Amino acid sequence: MSRQKNKLKETNQIRAYLAMTWYSLIAQTRNPATFAFGFIFPVVFITIFGLIGNSTQTLTIGIPDSTEPNQILTVIEEQSYMKLKTDKKSVLEQELVQGKLSGIIEMQPHDVTITTSVANPQQAQAIESIMRGLIDETNLRIAGIEKPYLTLFKKELSGRQFRYIDFALPGQIGFALLSTAIFGTVFGIVYLKKTLVLKRLFATPARPLSLLLGQGTSRLIIALTQTVIILGIGIYAFGFYLPHGFQTFWNIMIITTIGLIAFLGFGYFFAGLANDENSAGPLVNLITLPQLLLSGTFFPVENLPSWLQPIANNLPLSYFNQAIRIITAEGGSLGDTDKFIAGLSIWGILMYALAARTFRWE
C-alpha cells in the first residue's frame, strides 16, 4: 500500500513538473520581452555584424584639386583598396580633422607630402606605410631597376579567413542565453509572486523543486531554440563556419545547456530578492550590463585596460563566450573547454547556494 502511495506521489510530481514546464513555456512565448531580448536583438546584431565583417575596408585619400597627373597618382589609382577624393585643400583638411579621410597627399615633381590627423591614427599609419612602398616601387620603375638587390618573397599557409561574424555570433548566443536565464526568470517569477500564483502553487502537493525544474526546463527549450535560430542565420546568411559540422553543433548545444543551468542560478537568486518589477530591474541590470559590456560579447576583452582584463576574463559570461569560440573559431573539442566549463559551473554552484538561502515564495 505504501509503495502504491509513493508511486502515486512520484507520478503527481512528474505531472506537476510537466504542467509547470508547459505553463512557463506558453507564458514565455506570449511575452514580448522574450522575443525582443532572446530573438530579435541577437538577430539584428548578427545581421549588422555580418555585414560589417563582409565589407572590405578602404582608405579614403584626399587629393587637392591643384594636383597634376603624375606617376605616383597613377599608381595610387591602380590600388583597389584606395578611394580618392579631390577637392580644395582647405575642405580636405577640414574633413581630415573630422576623421572622414585617412590622409591627404600632395605631390610635387620630386616630393610627396602626406598629411594625417590624430582623429584617425590607425589609418594614418596604414597610409604612411603604403605610400612608402608605392614611392619605393615608383622610384625603381623610374630608375629602370627590374631586379632589386633585396627581394621580398611572400609565403601563405592555407587556412580560413577569420571574420568579425566568427567573433560576434558566439557572443550573441551568450547575449540571448543571459537574457533568457536572468531577465526571463526574474520577471517571470516576480509576476507569479505578485499575483500570488506562486503562493497557491506552494500550497498544493507539488514540491517546490518540481515547480522550479519546470521553470528551468521551459527556459532551456527557449534557449536551445534561440541558439539554433542564431546559428542558422549565421550559417546560411553570412557563412558562419562550423569546423566539424554536426559535431561542432552538438558541442555548442551541450555548452549552451550548461550555460543556461549556471545562469539560472543568477535568475533564481535575484528572483528571491525582488518583490516587484521596480526592484527587479536594478538588480538584474546590476549583473547583466557589466557582463554584456566586459565579457567579450561585442568586442574582445583584450581591448579593455590591462588592469580590468583579469576581472572581465573571470565573469561567467566570459567563460561561456570563450568556450563557444574554442569550439567554433578554433575548431576545438569539449575537452579543450574544460577550464571554462569548470569556471562556469563554479559560478552556477555559488549562485544556487545563495538562491537557496534567499528565495521566497511571496
C-alpha positions as CSV (number, residue, x, y, z in Angstrom):
1,M,0.0,0.0,0.0
2,S,2.8,2.4,0.9
3,R,4.6,1.6,-2.4
4,Q,1.5,2.5,-4.3
5,K,1.2,5.8,-2.4
6,N,4.8,6.6,-3.2
7,K,4.3,5.7,-6.8
8,L,1.3,7.9,-6.9
9,K,3.2,10.8,-5.3
10,E,6.0,10.5,-7.8
11,T,3.5,10.4,-10.7
12,N,1.9,13.6,-9.3
13,Q,5.3,15.3,-9.1
14,I,6.0,14.4,-12.7
15,R,2.6,15.8,-13.7
16,A,3.3,19.0,-11.7
17,Y,6.7,19.3,-13.3
18,L,5.3,18.8,-16.9
19,A,2.4,21.2,-16.2
20,M,4.8,23.9,-14.8
21,T,7.1,23.4,-17.8
22,W,4.2,23.8,-20.3
23,Y,2.7,26.8,-18.5
24,S,6.0,28.6,-18.3
25,L,6.8,27.8,-22.0
26,I,3.4,29.3,-23.1
27,A,4.0,32.3,-20.9
28,Q,7.4,33.0,-22.4
29,T,6.1,32.7,-26.0
30,R,3.5,35.3,-25.2
31,N,5.9,37.6,-23.6
32,P,7.2,40.4,-26.0
33,A,10.4,40.7,-23.9
34,T,11.3,37.1,-24.7
35,F,11.2,37.7,-28.4
36,A,12.9,41.1,-28.1
37,F,15.9,40.1,-26.0
38,G,16.1,36.4,-26.9
39,F,15.4,36.5,-30.7
40,I,15.0,40.0,-32.3
41,F,18.0,41.8,-30.7
42,P,20.5,38.9,-31.4
43,V,19.3,38.5,-35.0
44,V,19.6,42.3,-35.6
45,F,23.1,42.3,-34.1
46,I,24.2,39.3,-36.2
47,T,22.9,40.9,-39.3
48,I,24.8,44.1,-38.6
49,F,28.0,42.3,-37.6
50,G,27.7,40.0,-40.6
51,L,27.5,42.9,-43.0
52,I,30.4,44.7,-41.2
53,G,32.5,41.5,-41.5
54,N,31.8,41.0,-45.2
55,S,32.7,44.5,-46.2
56,T,36.2,45.5,-47.4
57,Q,37.9,48.3,-45.7
58,T,39.2,51.1,-47.9
59,L,41.4,54.1,-47.3
60,T,40.0,57.4,-48.4
61,I,42.7,59.7,-49.7
62,G,42.3,63.4,-50.2
63,I,44.0,64.8,-53.3
64,P,44.0,68.7,-53.7
65,D,42.3,69.7,-56.9
66,S,45.5,71.6,-57.9
67,T,47.4,68.3,-58.3
68,E,48.5,67.5,-61.8
69,P,48.5,63.9,-63.1
70,N,51.8,62.1,-62.5
71,Q,53.3,58.6,-62.0
72,I,52.6,58.4,-58.2
73,L,48.9,59.4,-58.8
74,T,48.6,56.7,-61.5
75,V,50.0,54.0,-59.1
76,I,47.6,55.1,-56.3
77,E,44.6,55.0,-58.7
78,E,45.5,51.4,-59.5
79,Q,45.0,50.3,-55.9
80,S,41.6,48.8,-55.3
81,Y,41.7,49.4,-51.5
82,M,42.2,53.2,-52.0
83,K,39.4,55.7,-52.7
84,L,40.4,59.1,-54.0
85,K,38.6,62.3,-53.2
86,T,39.5,65.5,-55.0
87,D,38.6,68.9,-53.5
88,K,40.1,72.2,-52.3
89,K,42.9,71.7,-49.8
90,S,41.0,73.6,-47.1
91,V,38.0,71.4,-47.5
92,L,40.1,68.2,-47.4
93,E,41.9,69.4,-44.2
94,Q,38.5,70.0,-42.5
95,E,37.3,66.5,-43.4
96,L,40.7,65.1,-42.2
97,V,40.3,66.7,-38.8
98,Q,36.8,65.2,-38.6
99,G,38.1,61.7,-39.3
100,K,36.4,61.4,-42.7
101,L,39.6,61.0,-44.5
102,S,42.6,58.7,-44.0
103,G,45.0,61.3,-45.1
104,I,45.9,64.0,-47.7
105,I,48.6,63.5,-50.3
106,E,50.2,66.5,-52.0
107,M,52.5,65.8,-54.9
108,Q,55.3,67.9,-56.4
109,P,57.6,66.9,-59.2
110,H,60.1,65.3,-56.8
111,D,58.3,65.3,-53.5
112,V,55.3,63.7,-51.9
113,T,53.8,65.1,-48.7
114,I,51.4,63.1,-46.5
115,T,49.2,64.9,-44.1
116,T,47.4,62.8,-41.4
117,S,45.4,63.5,-38.2
118,V,45.2,62.0,-34.8
119,A,41.5,61.7,-35.4
120,N,42.2,58.5,-37.4
121,P,45.6,57.2,-36.1
122,Q,45.3,53.6,-37.4
123,Q,44.5,54.6,-40.9
124,A,47.2,57.3,-40.7
125,Q,49.9,54.6,-40.0
126,A,48.4,52.4,-42.8
127,I,48.5,55.1,-45.4
128,E,52.1,56.1,-44.5
129,S,53.3,52.6,-44.8
130,I,51.5,52.0,-48.1
131,M,52.8,55.3,-49.6
132,R,56.4,54.4,-48.6
133,G,56.0,51.2,-50.5
134,L,54.4,52.8,-53.5
135,I,57.1,55.5,-53.7
136,D,59.9,52.9,-53.5
137,E,58.2,50.9,-56.3
138,T,57.8,54.1,-58.4
139,N,61.5,55.1,-57.8
140,L,62.6,51.6,-59.0
141,R,60.5,52.0,-62.2
142,I,61.9,55.4,-62.9
143,A,65.5,54.2,-62.3
144,G,64.9,51.2,-64.6
145,I,65.8,48.7,-62.0
146,E,64.0,45.4,-62.8
147,K,65.7,43.2,-60.2
148,P,66.5,44.9,-56.9
149,Y,69.4,43.7,-54.7
150,L,66.9,42.6,-52.0
151,T,63.6,40.9,-52.9
152,L,60.6,40.2,-50.6
153,F,59.0,36.8,-51.0
154,K,55.6,36.1,-49.6
155,K,54.5,32.6,-48.4
156,E,51.0,31.9,-47.4
157,L,49.6,28.9,-45.5
158,S,46.2,27.5,-46.3
159,G,43.5,28.5,-43.8
160,R,40.1,30.1,-43.4
161,Q,39.8,33.9,-43.1
162,F,38.6,34.9,-39.7
163,R,35.8,37.4,-40.0
164,Y,34.0,39.5,-37.4
165,I,30.9,37.4,-37.6
166,D,33.1,34.5,-36.3
167,F,33.7,36.5,-33.2
168,A,30.3,38.2,-32.8
169,L,28.0,35.2,-33.3
170,P,29.1,33.2,-30.2
171,G,28.7,36.4,-28.2
172,Q,25.1,36.8,-29.4
173,I,24.4,33.3,-28.3
174,G,25.6,34.3,-24.9
175,F,23.6,37.5,-25.0
176,A,20.4,35.6,-25.8
177,L,21.2,33.0,-23.1
178,L,21.8,35.5,-20.4
179,S,18.6,37.4,-21.2
180,T,16.5,34.2,-21.1
181,A,18.1,32.8,-18.0
182,I,18.1,36.0,-15.9
183,F,15.6,38.6,-17.3
184,G,13.0,35.9,-18.1
185,T,13.4,34.0,-14.9
186,V,13.4,37.1,-12.6
187,F,10.5,38.9,-14.1
188,G,8.5,35.7,-14.6
189,I,8.8,34.6,-11.0
190,V,8.3,38.1,-9.7
191,Y,5.0,38.2,-11.6
192,L,3.9,34.8,-10.1
193,K,4.8,36.1,-6.7
194,K,3.0,39.4,-7.2
195,T,-0.2,37.7,-8.4
196,L,0.0,35.1,-5.5
197,V,0.1,32.3,-8.1
198,L,3.4,31.0,-6.7
199,K,1.9,31.0,-3.1
200,R,-1.1,29.0,-4.3
201,L,1.2,26.5,-6.1
202,F,3.3,26.2,-3.0
203,A,0.1,25.2,-1.1
204,T,-0.6,22.3,-3.5
205,P,1.0,18.8,-3.0
206,A,3.5,19.7,-5.8
207,R,7.1,20.0,-4.5
208,P,8.9,23.3,-4.8
209,L,11.6,21.6,-6.7
210,S,9.2,20.4,-9.4
211,L,8.0,23.9,-9.9
212,L,11.5,25.3,-10.2
213,L,12.6,22.5,-12.5
214,G,9.6,23.2,-14.7
215,Q,10.6,26.9,-15.0
216,G,14.2,25.8,-15.8
217,T,13.1,23.3,-18.5
218,S,10.9,25.7,-20.3
219,R,13.8,28.2,-20.5
220,L,16.1,25.5,-21.7
221,I,13.8,24.8,-24.6
222,I,13.7,28.5,-25.4
223,A,17.4,28.9,-25.1
224,L,18.2,25.9,-27.4
225,T,15.7,27.3,-29.9
226,Q,17.4,30.6,-29.8
227,T,20.8,29.0,-30.4
228,V,19.5,27.0,-33.4
229,I,18.0,30.1,-35.0
230,I,21.1,32.3,-34.4
231,L,23.3,29.5,-35.8
232,G,21.0,29.0,-38.8
233,I,21.0,32.7,-39.7
234,G,24.8,32.9,-39.2
235,I,25.5,29.8,-41.4
236,Y,23.1,30.4,-44.2
237,A,23.1,34.2,-44.4
238,F,26.7,35.1,-43.5
239,G,28.7,31.9,-44.0
240,F,29.4,31.2,-40.3
241,Y,31.6,28.2,-40.2
242,L,31.2,25.0,-38.1
243,P,34.7,23.4,-38.2
244,H,33.5,19.8,-37.6
245,G,29.9,20.1,-38.9
246,F,27.3,18.4,-36.7
247,Q,29.9,17.5,-34.0
248,T,30.5,21.3,-33.5
249,F,26.8,21.9,-33.5
250,W,26.2,19.3,-30.7
251,N,29.1,20.7,-28.7
252,I,27.6,24.2,-28.9
253,M,24.2,22.8,-27.7
254,I,25.9,21.0,-24.8
255,I,27.7,24.2,-23.7
256,T,24.5,26.2,-24.1
257,T,22.7,23.7,-21.8
258,I,25.5,24.0,-19.2
259,G,25.5,27.8,-19.5
260,L,21.7,28.1,-19.1
261,I,21.8,25.9,-16.0
262,A,24.5,28.1,-14.5
263,F,22.8,31.4,-15.4
264,L,19.5,30.2,-14.0
265,G,21.2,30.3,-10.6
266,F,21.5,34.1,-11.0
267,G,17.9,34.3,-12.1
268,Y,16.6,32.3,-9.0
269,F,18.8,34.4,-6.7
270,F,17.6,37.8,-7.9
271,A,14.0,36.5,-8.2
272,G,14.2,35.6,-4.5
273,L,15.4,39.1,-3.6
274,A,13.0,41.1,-5.7
275,N,9.4,41.7,-4.6
276,D,8.1,43.6,-7.7
277,E,9.2,44.8,-11.1
278,N,10.6,48.1,-9.8
279,S,13.1,46.4,-7.5
280,A,13.8,43.6,-10.0
281,G,15.0,46.0,-12.8
282,P,18.0,47.5,-11.0
283,L,19.0,44.1,-9.5
284,V,19.0,42.4,-12.9
285,N,20.9,45.3,-14.6
286,L,23.5,45.1,-11.9
287,I,24.7,41.7,-13.0
288,T,23.8,41.7,-16.7
289,L,25.0,45.0,-18.0
290,P,28.6,44.7,-16.8
291,Q,28.8,41.2,-18.3
292,L,27.4,42.3,-21.7
293,L,30.0,45.1,-21.8
294,L,33.0,43.3,-20.3
295,S,32.7,39.6,-21.3
296,G,33.7,39.8,-24.9
297,T,30.2,39.9,-26.3
298,F,30.6,42.8,-28.7
299,F,34.4,43.3,-28.7
300,P,37.5,41.4,-27.5
301,V,38.4,41.5,-23.8
302,E,42.0,42.3,-24.9
303,N,40.7,45.8,-25.9
304,L,40.0,46.6,-22.3
305,P,42.6,48.2,-20.0
306,S,45.1,45.6,-18.7
307,W,44.0,46.1,-15.0
308,L,40.4,45.3,-16.0
309,Q,41.1,42.2,-18.1
310,P,41.6,39.7,-15.2
311,I,38.1,40.7,-13.8
312,A,36.5,40.5,-17.3
313,N,38.0,37.1,-18.1
314,N,36.6,35.6,-15.0
315,L,32.9,36.6,-15.4
316,P,30.5,33.8,-16.0
317,L,29.5,35.1,-19.5
318,S,33.2,35.4,-20.4
319,Y,33.7,31.7,-19.6
320,F,30.7,30.8,-21.8
321,N,31.8,33.0,-24.7
322,Q,35.4,31.7,-24.6
323,A,34.2,28.1,-24.5
324,I,31.9,28.6,-27.6
325,R,34.7,30.3,-29.5
326,I,37.1,27.5,-28.8
327,I,34.5,25.2,-30.4
328,T,33.8,27.4,-33.4
329,A,36.7,29.7,-34.2
330,E,39.5,27.3,-33.1
331,G,37.8,24.1,-34.1
332,G,38.4,22.6,-30.6
333,S,36.6,19.8,-28.8
334,L,34.7,19.8,-25.5
335,G,37.8,18.7,-23.7
336,D,39.6,21.9,-24.7
337,T,36.9,23.9,-22.9
338,D,37.3,22.1,-19.5
339,K,38.6,25.1,-17.6
340,F,35.9,27.4,-18.9
341,I,33.2,24.9,-18.2
342,A,34.6,24.5,-14.7
343,G,34.6,28.2,-14.1
344,L,31.0,28.5,-15.3
345,S,30.0,25.6,-13.1
346,I,31.6,27.2,-10.0
347,W,29.6,30.4,-10.6
348,G,26.5,28.3,-11.0
349,I,27.0,26.4,-7.8
350,L,27.7,29.6,-5.9
351,M,24.6,31.3,-7.2
352,Y,22.3,28.3,-6.4
353,A,23.7,28.2,-2.9
354,L,22.8,31.8,-2.5
355,A,19.4,31.4,-4.1
356,A,18.6,28.5,-1.7
357,R,19.1,30.9,1.3
358,T,17.3,33.9,-0.2
359,F,14.5,32.5,-2.3
360,R,11.0,33.5,-1.0
361,W,7.7,32.3,-2.4
362,E,5.9,35.5,-1.7
